């Protein structure tokens, strides 16, 4: 068993990993930037090391400095959390070369699935349905030809992208011409790769993903699905498990597909197969995230397991003790992401938290690393916390989430809590009808509701 872990991350996920490590009696080492000097994860860890300046490139993305700290702290393994270095194949490889176990899949798998074009090809070869699309498009002429061949609307996407960056919906040649250079530059800036490709845009889809655990010894399991359709700017806001859309037959088909996909690449550790599901229930592979997901708690709540613990156990050589047919979810769980941002315009709202009051109940779970006096920096992602509720069924979970949001107070900065209240109150969400178009379709209604509540 791994005895000591450096957490190469910050914020709520760093605190979340440390909590599991404490339960497992594993020594933890935190890293922090200048801006995070007093952050919660630095206090929770057994040791904490300054990694660099506030700028993320000089701190949490500074691979050489992180590995130097890992060596100095004499750890066995490195856990990347999500975001930052979690899907950087080069970092996973460096960890292994320096003698540290990387808590995640092998670098070659990260590389394979991180290349969206190669991932599409691999899944097609494995018999997994993928969205109609292209290889890389090199010129605007190629782009226009392929877009017309597929048929509008299409999505022009960064081949090495993620997090909604470098994606544009195009409904005409004019849209493609406007997006081509912009997306190319954005992709090169954020991912170091300006390659673009085209996918058919599916109108009003569901975004549904499946949680995979594989021990590398022949056992691969899928812990059901999560629905993540409520999004803004291609980024998730509310996630839930199980999906209110899937029926038993469709659910089993998606589980079988996820098993086939993971086994085809000999996957090991935790990963997530992301899919788009159209109005007729047809599903298509979108991408595989080779890491822990932000929304992993909803799966943990309904399956009563600790995914971080099993990430560590798998990296330590343990075998998964369950069979697929033994996995049965209980109840319904919903997660709401709390962002430091204007609830209408979605602009980040950095500043100092003056007051924070969290609702407490047996069915409520918080992943919240902030307190009164915490400084929310403009250097990092504006997500500051996660609120998770568990109910006996979906209606019960929604009622508990609404009540919890009504008793969740943060002052000193703007947050998206008013927007979350408006979303959860909306009848389309309550009836399980939200698609990825929900926020755009009902934007005016949501804004009106936010303004009424704030008056």
C-alpha positions, -999 to 999 in steps of 0.1 A, spaced: 0 0 0 11 35 -8 23 52 24 27 88 14 12 110 -14 19 145 -27 -13 162 -40 -4 182 -71 -35 204 -69 -53 230 -48 -87 240 -35 -116 216 -27 -101 186 -46 -69 188 -27 -88 189 6 -110 160 -6 -80 138 -14 -64 146 19 -95 136 38 -95 101 22 -57 98 28 -63 105 65 -89 78 67 -64 54 51 -36 66 74 -15 78 44 9 107 50 0 137 28 21 165 13 4 196 0 18 223 -24 6 259 -24 12 290 -44 18 325 -29 -20 332 -33 -29 299 -15 -5 304 15 -33 301 40 -56 278 20 -74 249 37 -55 221 20 -22 235 35 -36 231 70 -51 197 65 -20 181 50 7 166 72 33 188 53 30 217 29 55 232 6 55 265 -13 56 256 -50 58 291 -66 42 324 -74 4 329 -77 4 325 -115 -6 290 -122 23 284 -147 48 293 -120 31 271 -94 6 243 -100 18 237 -135 55 238 -126 62 201 -132 99 202 -123 93 221 -91 65 197 -80 87 167 -86 116 183 -67 92 188 -37 80 152 -40 116 141 -38 124 163 -9 93 151 9 101 115 1 67 105 -10 56 72 -27 31 86 -51 15 118 -66 -22 124 -70 -30 150 -96 -67 156 -87 -86 170 -117 -76 199 -141 -41 213 -140 -17 184 -146 -42 155 -142 -43 148 -180 -8 158 -189 8 126 -202 43 142 -199 38 147 -162 26 112 -156 56 99 -174 80 122 -154 64 109 -122 72 73 -132 107 82 -144 115 98 -110 102 68 -91 68 80 -80 36 62 -86 12 84 -106 -24 78 -93 -41 75 -126 -37 56 -158 -5 50 -177 9 80 -196 3 63 -229 -34 60 -222 -36 97 -211 -19 106 -243 -42 84 -264 -74 98 -249 -62 133 -247 -59 134 -285 -95 138 -294 -89 127 -330 -70 96 -320 -96 88 -293 -124 90 -319 -105 66 -342 -97 42 -314 -134 41 -302 -146 36 -338 -122 6 -342 -136 -8 -309 -171 -6 -322 -182 23 -300 -206 48 -316 -190 82 -322 -205 115 -334 -200 119 -372 -169 141 -377 -136 146 -394 -99 143 -389 -79 175 -384 -89 204 -408 -58 224 -418 -73 253 -438 -105 273 -439 -112 258 -473 -110 223 -458 -132 234 -429 -159 248 -452 -158 217 -475 -161 193 -445 -188 213 -427 -210 213 -458 -203 176 -464 -215 168 -428 -243 194 -429 -248 223 -406 -250 228 -377 -215 216 -368 -190 221 -340 -155 234 -347 -134 219 -318 -99 220 -305 -83 185 -310 -65 187 -276 -92 207 -259 -112 205 -227 -133 225 -203 -154 241 -231 -124 260 -245 -119 262 -283 -154 251 -292 -178 270 -315 -212 260 -328 -213 269 -365 -246 271 -385 -232 285 -417 -201 291 -437 -199 326 -423 -198 311 -387 -170 288 -397 -149 316 -412 -153 337 -381 -144 308 -357 -116 292 -376 -86 315 -367 -101 324 -333 -104 287 -322 -70 279 -337 -53 306 -317 -72 298 -285 -64 261 -288 -27 269 -293 -27 292 -263 -44 269 -239 -33 235 -250 -2 241 -270 -19 225 -300 -38 246 -326 -53 216 -344 -91 217 -350 -116 192 -362 -154 191 -369 -182 172 -354 -219 172 -362 -237 193 -337 -265 174 -321 -294 197 -312 -307 196 -277 -287 166 -265 -282 152 -230 -247 151 -216 -244 118 -199 -212 102 -186 -203 69 -171 -179 62 -142 -153 36 -148 -130 18 -124 -105 -7 -137 -78 -25 -117 -55 -35 -145 -59 -71 -135 -88 -80 -157 -117 -64 -138 -134 -33 -152 -166 -19 -136 -190 9 -145 -206 26 -116 -236 38 -135 -241 72 -151 -242 109 -142 -263 135 -161 -245 168 -166 -267 185 -191 -272 218 -172 -242 238 -184 -231 273 -192 -204 280 -218 -200 242 -222 -191 239 -185 -212 220 -160 -232 236 -133 -254 208 -119 -249 171 -121 -270 142 -109 -271 105 -106 -288 85 -119 -300 103 -151 -337 112 -151 -337 105 -189 -323 70 -192 -346 39 -190 -333 5 -179 -326 -8 -214 -308 24 -226 -288 25 -193 -276 -11 -197 -266 -4 -234 -245 26 -222 -229 6 -195 -220 -21 -220 -206 5 -243 -184 20 -215 -171 -14 -206 -162 -21 -242 -145 13 -245 -124 10 -213 -114 -26 -221 -104 -18 -256 -76 5 -244 -67 -17 -213 -77 11 -190 -65 12 -154 -77 34 -124 -107 58 -124 -119 73 -157 -151 87 -172 -167 80 -206 -186 111 -217 -214 108 -242 -240 129 -259 -275 114 -261 -300 127 -287 -337 131 -282 -343 96 -295 -320 80 -270 -291 74 -294 -258 78 -276 -224 88 -290 -189 87 -274 -177 123 -268 -144 118 -250 -128 100 -221 -115 119 -191 -86 99 -177 -89 113 -142 -113 119 -113 -142 141 -123 -154 172 -104 -188 156 -101 -176 123 -87 -194 128 -53 -229 120 -68 -217 86 -78 -201 81 -44 -234 90 -27 -256 65 -45 -230 36 -46 -217 42 -11 -180 41 -21 -149 63 -20 -136 67 -55 -104 84 -43 -97 55 -20 -101 31 -49 -78 52 -70 -51 48 -44 -59 11 -39 -57 4 -76 -24 23 -78 -12 1 -49 -20 -31 -67 -54 -40 -52 -81 -58 -71 -117 -46 -73 -138 -68 -51 -172 -65 -69 -188 -79 -100 -207 -56 -124 -241 -73 -116 -235 -66 -78 -235 -28 -83 -268 -13 -73 -274 24 -67 -294 37 -38 -315 68 -41 -307 99 -60 -279 125 -56 -275 160 -71 -244 183 -70 -245 220 -75 -212 238 -82 -208 271 -63 -189 296 -84 -176 331 -74 -192 348 -102 -220 372 -112 -251 350 -113 -265 366 -145 -234 374 -166 -212 345 -153 -182 369 -149 -158 359 -122 -161 377 -88 -128 376 -70 -125 392 -35 -126 384 2 -153 362 17 -169 382 46 -193 356 58 -202 320 50 -229 298 65 -234 263 52 -266 243 58 -260 211 77 -281 179 77 -273 141 73 -283 142 36 -260 172 28 -223 169 18 -200 199 14 -168 201 -5 -160 236 6 -124 248 14 -133 284 21 -142 303 53 -148 339 64 -116 358 54 -107 335 25 -94 354 -5 -109 342 -38 -81 349 -63 -85 359 -100 -56 335 -107 -77 303 -106 -110 288 -117 -139 305 -100 -155 273 -86 -151 277 -48 -172 248 -34 -196 220 -42 -230 212 -25 -242 176 -28 -275 162 -15 -288 127 -14 -325 118 -14 -346 86 -15 -356 96 -51 -352 125 -75 -381 146 -62 -368 142 -26 -332 151 -37 -345 183 -55 -365 194 -25 -334 189 -3 -312 208 -27 -337 237 -29 -338 239 9 -301 237 12 -295 265 -13 -320 287 5 -298 283 37 -265 287 19 -250 321 26 -218 337 12 -212 374 14 -183 397 3 -183 382 -32 -209 375 -58 -218 338 -63 -240 318 -87 -263 306 -58 -292 328 -71 -288 312 -105 -287 277 -90 -319 284 -71 -336 296 -103 -325 265 -122 -336 241 -95 -370 259 -92 -376 258 -130 -403 232 -140 -383 219 -169 -354 209 -146 -378 196 -120 -395 174 -146 -361 160 -158 -363 177 -192 -331 198 -192 -308 194 -221 -275 212 -228 -296 239 -244 -314 246 -211 -295 277 -200 -298 294 -234 -334 284 -240 -347 296 -207 -322 324 -200 -347 352 -198 -369 332 -174 -340 324 -152 -328 360 -151 -363 372 -142 -364 347 -114 -330 357 -101 -340 394 -101 -373 386 -83 -355 366 -56 -328 393 -51 -354 422 -47 
